[in-house]
Amino acid sequence: MPGVNSQATPTATTLLRLSVPAILIGVVSALGLFLVEGTAHLLEHVLWVDLPGLFNLDPDSGWWIFAVLSGVGLAVGVVCTFAPGRGGRDSATVELLAPPLPLAAVPGLILVSLLVLAGGVSLGPESPIIAINTAILVAVIVRFWPRIDVKLVMLMTAAGTIGALFGTPVAAALVLTGVVAAANTGGALWDRLFLPLLAAATGSLTVRMLDGPQFGATDMPPLGAPHPSDLLTGALVACAAALVILAGASVFRALHESFRRLRSPLLYTTLGGVILGGLGALGGPVTLFKGGQQMADLIRGAEDLTTAELLLIVAVKLTALLVAATAGFRGGRIFPAVFIGAAVGLVAQSLMPEVPLGLALACGILGAVLAESRDGWIALFIAVVVVGDISVLAVLCVVVLPVWLLVMGAPKMLVPTADHQVSA
């Protein structure tokens, strides 16, 4: 079989021959996500239902939240200190697409991911799941299809996992379009996206048959025909959400360095867990976990919250994200950013009740995700998916422009080390 590398323009024959490994990669990526998240859900039930029920305690009490997150911090520290591979790479130093880990590091990363997802830590599954799937699939593909370029395997794995996370290959297409275009190696874009999209489609179909996507549309009245004022208010909300994320990014590296002064992961993750426990006790259960279900709960109960209470939730969630991401926990930052953006949208809607709720939420999510990811396509996609209203897209396509000008030169929530970014 002819070898395929990520720099050469593939032929139709090559694409057809590589469709089998692409489909395999999509299925395995979806199964990896399903198994990790399913196991995390079982552990979550133990930590937040079975154990407090055994001691007749309220799992939503500040003391229980503090105890669980402090214990999770200690457990993560133990894994990152003693497990082979030390639980994978520091999530604060890598993007979504990073070089494959050695297989020996995968069990530790899985264990840390389970603790983070089940323990209420404010990080998402996207980064560690992609890393786990990439390590496993690169090892398998190199064994059975050794002439396939490793970077192509990594792109297909990321696509399959992203497709599974969002339940549609569209998200993967939008993310990888920027990656592939940035390589600027010539050839038709769809030639280079064919195999990753096949993996993404397979991954999304597999996870939909098993469980369903991570994000679901909220029950929002459609925006309908936009008013000129929607452009201004939408831009203000989106820029406000972006500024919240940028404020966190401005202290991200300094906070990371502060934790690393303790030198041992056992010390700084335990300290991070204690801080997260205090923040969770202050903000309540709605500020815990990656934020998907909590965002839906917040939107449903927003009418009973004051503007000050909503602002407190934004502040607590942002701080929890910063501490979790810099104190050695493993996880992604997009899911918490979505929650923060939605919360900023609710703050805006409480201050300006005339702004349609769906528009406020979509613009807040757009601004927060764009500031965190620097990917306009994925920001637009998630904003529309969450509110479930395609009519808001026209406004968002205008609103995204001033937000991009705001974030394009600002620091990211990323600690630069060796080059972990993958080019196509």
C-alpha atoms as one frame of an Amber mdcrd trajectory, in Angstrom:
protein
   0.000   0.000   0.000   1.389   3.439  -0.865   2.421   5.457   2.125   0.500
   8.592   2.957   1.981  11.601   4.676   0.291  14.792   5.783   2.289  16.974
   3.393   1.487  15.236   0.079  -1.806  15.687  -1.770  -3.546  12.280  -1.621
  -5.001  10.568  -4.684  -8.500   9.092  -4.937  -7.045   5.581  -4.789  -5.096
   6.385  -1.646  -8.159   7.899   0.040 -10.213   4.808  -0.720  -7.504   2.480
   0.600  -7.175   4.459   3.803 -10.918   4.616   4.426 -10.778   1.408   6.474
  -8.241   2.712   9.019 -10.115   6.043   9.081 -13.362   4.276   9.980 -11.537
   2.182  12.581 -10.053   5.311  14.095 -13.475   6.968  14.282 -15.066   3.985
  16.015 -12.209   3.513  18.498 -12.142   7.252  19.268 -15.848   7.220  20.074
 -15.516   4.069  22.175 -12.613   5.593  24.094 -14.709   8.645  24.923 -17.749
   6.529  25.817 -15.801   4.205  28.105 -13.953   6.955  29.958 -17.039   9.123
  30.409 -19.199   6.138  31.347 -16.711   5.026  33.988 -16.402   8.598  35.251
 -20.185   8.777  35.593 -20.178   5.628  37.745 -17.399   7.044  39.942 -19.272
  10.344  40.150 -22.315   8.498  41.473 -20.164   6.875  44.147 -18.605  10.180
  45.227 -21.709  12.355  45.110 -24.572   9.930  45.851 -23.454   6.669  47.462
 -20.851   7.966  49.918 -22.808  10.946  51.262 -25.896   8.724  51.462 -23.920
   6.193  53.476 -23.084   8.870  56.063 -26.451  10.625  55.768 -24.806  13.810
  54.454 -26.014  16.396  51.968 -23.806  16.096  48.846 -24.533  19.739  47.976
 -23.214  20.995  51.304 -20.086  23.091  51.316 -18.268  20.670  53.581 -18.863
  17.676  51.308 -17.842  19.644  48.207 -14.684  20.778  49.988 -13.859  17.244
  51.157 -14.355  15.605  47.759 -12.339  18.155  45.777  -9.539  18.181  48.352
  -9.404  14.378  48.205  -9.408  14.430  44.404  -6.496  16.882  44.458  -4.517
  14.527  46.683  -5.373  11.491  44.528  -4.378  13.271  41.315  -1.121  14.287
  42.971  -0.372  10.679  43.892  -0.947   9.521  40.308   1.081  12.372  38.800
   3.940  11.623  41.205   4.172   7.850  41.095   2.387   6.524  37.977   4.413
   5.712  34.843   4.294   8.743  32.589   3.121  10.850  35.547  -0.443  11.020
  34.287   0.434  12.465  30.889   1.445  15.972  29.948   0.559  19.060  31.923
  -2.671  20.233  30.255  -1.666  23.866  30.754   1.188  23.414  28.280  -0.518
  21.699  25.330  -3.147  22.420  22.715  -5.801  19.917  21.653  -3.464  18.360
  19.082  -0.177  17.223  20.596   2.407  14.502  19.836   1.352  11.013  20.973
   2.189   9.883  24.480   3.938   6.569  25.113   1.477   3.779  25.865   2.926
   3.448  29.368   1.521   6.880  30.236  -2.047   6.048  29.177  -3.229   4.188
  32.334  -2.145   7.077  34.548  -3.805   9.632  32.271  -7.016   7.594  32.254
  -7.018   7.425  36.045  -6.386  11.155  36.420  -9.102  11.921  33.853 -11.603
   9.779  35.745 -10.803  11.577  38.993 -11.139  14.996  37.365 -14.386  14.240
  35.528 -16.029  12.498  38.485 -14.688  14.733  41.232 -16.245  18.017  40.123
 -13.084  19.668  38.799 -13.799  22.543  36.392 -12.187  21.011  33.304 -13.577
  19.257  30.239 -12.745  15.849  28.749 -11.569  16.997  25.327  -7.821  17.314
  25.882  -7.113  14.079  27.815  -9.499  11.992  25.691  -7.758  13.095  22.504
  -4.385  12.317  24.109  -5.542   8.856  25.247  -7.057   7.976  21.884  -4.026
   9.306  20.005  -1.545   7.229  22.030  -3.547   4.030  21.539  -4.388   4.518
  17.881  -0.925   5.617  16.808   0.461   2.441  18.373  -2.179   0.299  16.605
  -1.883   1.986  13.203   1.915   1.931  13.258   1.684  -1.796  13.951  -0.779
  -2.688  11.186  -0.420   0.197   8.680   3.179   1.334   9.249   3.379   3.465
   6.107   0.619   5.844   7.169   2.121   9.093   8.400   1.786   9.544  12.160
   0.565  13.125  11.779  -2.290  11.920   9.585  -3.224   9.363  12.243  -3.187
  12.135  14.836  -5.453  14.337  12.713  -7.897  11.491  12.137  -7.908  10.624
  15.834  -8.534  14.224  16.855 -11.310  14.434  14.255 -12.912  11.204  15.430
 -12.801  12.297  19.061 -14.130  15.795  18.365 -16.885  14.322  16.220 -17.805
  12.028  19.112 -17.674  14.844  21.672 -20.127  17.049  19.779 -22.143  14.327
  18.076 -21.475  15.717  14.589 -18.515  15.748  12.186 -19.157  19.440  11.525
 -17.269  20.430  14.671 -14.230  18.418  13.585 -14.389  19.896  10.092 -14.387
  23.417  11.491 -11.500  22.771  13.881  -9.336  20.941  11.348  -9.990  23.401
   8.522  -7.851  25.914  10.382  -5.156  23.345  11.160  -4.939  22.105   7.583
  -5.104  25.597   6.080  -2.319  26.782   8.388  -0.009  24.149   6.903  -0.307
  25.859   3.504   1.076  22.887   1.577  -1.099  23.246  -1.510  -3.741  20.936
  -2.906  -7.489  20.962  -2.431  -8.619  21.429   1.152 -11.178  18.645   0.892
  -8.505  16.216  -0.272  -6.789  16.741   3.049 -10.010  16.726   5.082 -11.480
  13.566   3.501  -9.963  11.009   5.875 -10.307  13.115   9.065 -13.938  13.818
   8.164 -14.581  10.134   7.592 -13.146   9.420  11.046 -15.210  12.269  12.511
 -18.421  11.058  10.891 -17.804   7.515  12.130 -17.002   8.763  15.623 -20.099
  10.955  15.814 -22.397   8.197  14.534 -20.896   5.704  16.991 -21.338   7.924
  20.032 -24.856   8.932  19.007 -25.825   5.263  18.860 -24.226   4.679  22.265
 -24.960   7.788  24.284 -25.476  11.109  22.484 -23.468  14.351  22.189 -21.986
  16.399  25.006 -23.901  19.561  24.158 -27.641  19.675  23.600 -29.759  22.552
  22.414 -31.538  24.515  25.119 -35.219  25.361  24.784 -34.948  28.929  23.518
 -37.487  30.940  21.532 -36.023  31.685  18.073 -34.548  35.112  17.509 -36.316
  35.505  14.183 -35.564  38.594  12.107 -32.739  40.465  13.875 -32.941  44.154
  14.749 -30.001  46.501  14.123 -29.699  46.922  17.904 -29.012  43.185  18.218
 -25.664  43.694  16.522 -24.548  46.268  19.083 -25.843  44.480  22.169 -24.561
  41.151  20.871 -21.095  42.585  20.294 -21.078  44.105  23.794 -22.040  40.788
  25.412 -19.518  38.813  23.354 -16.708  41.263  24.084 -17.560  41.220  27.794
 -17.356  37.417  27.850 -14.087  37.502  25.922 -12.648  40.016  28.393 -13.524
  37.695  31.279 -11.525  34.875  29.666  -8.693  37.244  28.730  -8.515  38.432
  32.343  -7.932  34.833  33.345  -5.390  34.334  30.565  -3.425  37.352  31.781
  -2.612  35.594  35.084  -2.482  32.034  33.720   1.286  31.705  33.400   2.011
  33.434  36.699  -0.430  31.153  38.509   1.131  28.107  36.855   4.580  29.216
  37.987   3.318  29.828  41.520   2.040  26.270  41.857   5.256  24.853  40.366
   7.297  26.528  43.097   6.085  23.695  45.313   8.005  21.376  42.924   6.149
  18.159  43.778   2.862  17.363  41.986   1.704  15.774  45.223   1.920  19.192
  46.878   0.603  21.515  44.206  -2.318  19.352  43.058  -3.355  18.812  46.668
  -3.208  22.562  47.267  -5.167  23.056  44.051  -7.798  20.594  45.269  -8.140
  22.422  48.574  -8.599  25.734  46.745 -11.110  24.164  44.365 -12.971  22.745
  47.351 -13.236  26.204  48.884 -14.397  27.691  45.597 -16.974  24.936  45.145
 -18.301  25.485  48.640 -18.612  29.189  47.866 -20.185  28.896  44.422 -22.250
  25.783  45.025 -22.797  22.672  42.884 -23.569  24.711  39.761 -19.917  25.800
  39.574 -18.550  22.233  39.631 -17.646  19.774  36.864 -17.054  20.549  33.194
 -20.216  22.634  33.049 -22.546  21.016  30.491 -25.398  19.939  32.756 -24.623
  22.749  35.174 -25.081  25.307  32.383 -28.537  23.919  31.630 -29.406  24.058
  35.343 -28.158  27.639  35.572 -30.217  28.768  32.573 -33.358  27.163  33.980
 -32.887  28.772  37.394 -31.533  32.148  36.278 -34.793  33.971  37.002 -34.355
  33.216  40.692 -30.815  34.645  40.806 -29.804  38.275  41.190 -27.208  39.941
  39.026 -24.770  39.856  41.944 -25.278  36.119  42.371 -24.699  35.533  38.668
 -21.523  37.619  38.811 -20.338  35.522  41.758 -20.910  32.353  39.728 -18.869
  33.796  36.838 -16.033  34.763  39.186 -16.003  31.401  40.975 -16.109  29.367
  37.753 -13.337  31.417  36.143 -11.138  31.072  39.219 -11.869  27.344  39.439
 -10.911  26.936  35.777  -7.652  28.808  36.321  -6.724  26.816  39.429  -7.640
  23.450  37.902  -5.780  24.172  34.665  -2.604  25.429  36.331  -2.404  23.178
  39.415  -1.661  19.983  37.500  -5.127  18.582  36.862  -5.667  17.070  33.416
  -8.486  18.418  31.271  -9.619  20.811  28.586 -10.710  24.407  28.898 -13.393
  24.698  26.194 -16.268  23.198  28.174 -15.771  25.472  31.225 -15.417  28.433
  28.841 -18.845  27.601  27.401 -20.320  27.700  30.911 -18.620  31.015  31.663
 -19.860  32.503  28.394 -23.434  31.405  29.117 -23.212  32.858  32.623 -21.964
  36.185  31.239 -24.904  36.129  28.819 -27.274  35.650  31.750 -25.651  38.586
  33.560 -26.171  40.735  30.467 -29.784  39.638  30.144 -30.446  40.424  33.797
 -29.059  43.936  33.262 -30.809  44.395  29.898 -34.039  42.354  30.018 -34.991
  43.559  26.546 -32.134  41.520  25.026 -33.453  38.128  23.828 -32.162  35.371
  26.088 -30.994  33.180  23.202 -29.011  36.049  21.707 -27.391  36.898  25.051
 -26.397  33.272  25.649 -25.097  32.720  22.124 -23.016  35.894  22.129 -21.613
  35.196  25.586 -20.604  31.676  24.547 -19.149  32.959  21.277 -16.956  35.498
  23.063 -15.732  33.122  25.765 -14.944  30.210  23.438 -13.244  32.457  20.899
 -11.054  34.003  23.605 -10.095  30.567  24.933  -9.639  28.655  21.672  -8.839
  31.428  19.145 -10.971  29.452  16.700 -13.842  31.438  15.237 -15.439  28.437
  13.543 -15.756  26.336  16.670 -16.960  29.371  18.647 -19.727  29.992  16.124
 -20.632  26.311  16.036 -20.915  25.838  19.801 -22.877  29.068  20.255 -25.490
  27.978  17.721 -25.640  24.383  19.006 -26.232  25.434  22.619 -29.105  27.816
  21.879 -30.463  25.595  19.116 -31.438  28.550  16.926 -29.986  28.838  13.432
 -31.532  32.298  13.021 -28.967  33.710  15.451 -26.090  32.721  13.153 -26.356
  35.827  10.961 -25.898  38.091  13.979 -23.048  35.958  15.327 -21.169  36.162
  12.021 -21.052  39.936  12.462 -20.463  39.899  16.214 -17.474  37.577  15.876
 -15.499  40.216  13.954 -14.969  42.816  16.715 -14.380  40.012  19.222 -11.618
  38.610  17.025  -9.954  42.023  16.892 -10.090  42.078  20.678  -8.546  38.653
  21.251  -6.172  38.190  18.318  -3.085  39.652  19.988  -3.919  38.829  23.609
  -2.264  36.096  25.727  -3.834  32.642  25.684  -4.543  30.244  28.508  -1.408
  28.331  27.597   2.043  27.982  29.104   4.587  27.841  26.260   7.105  25.015
  26.401   8.265  22.794  23.562   6.232  23.002  20.362   3.315  20.638  20.891
   1.160  22.050  18.127   0.567  19.667  15.251   0.604  20.911  11.691  -1.142
  19.110   8.892
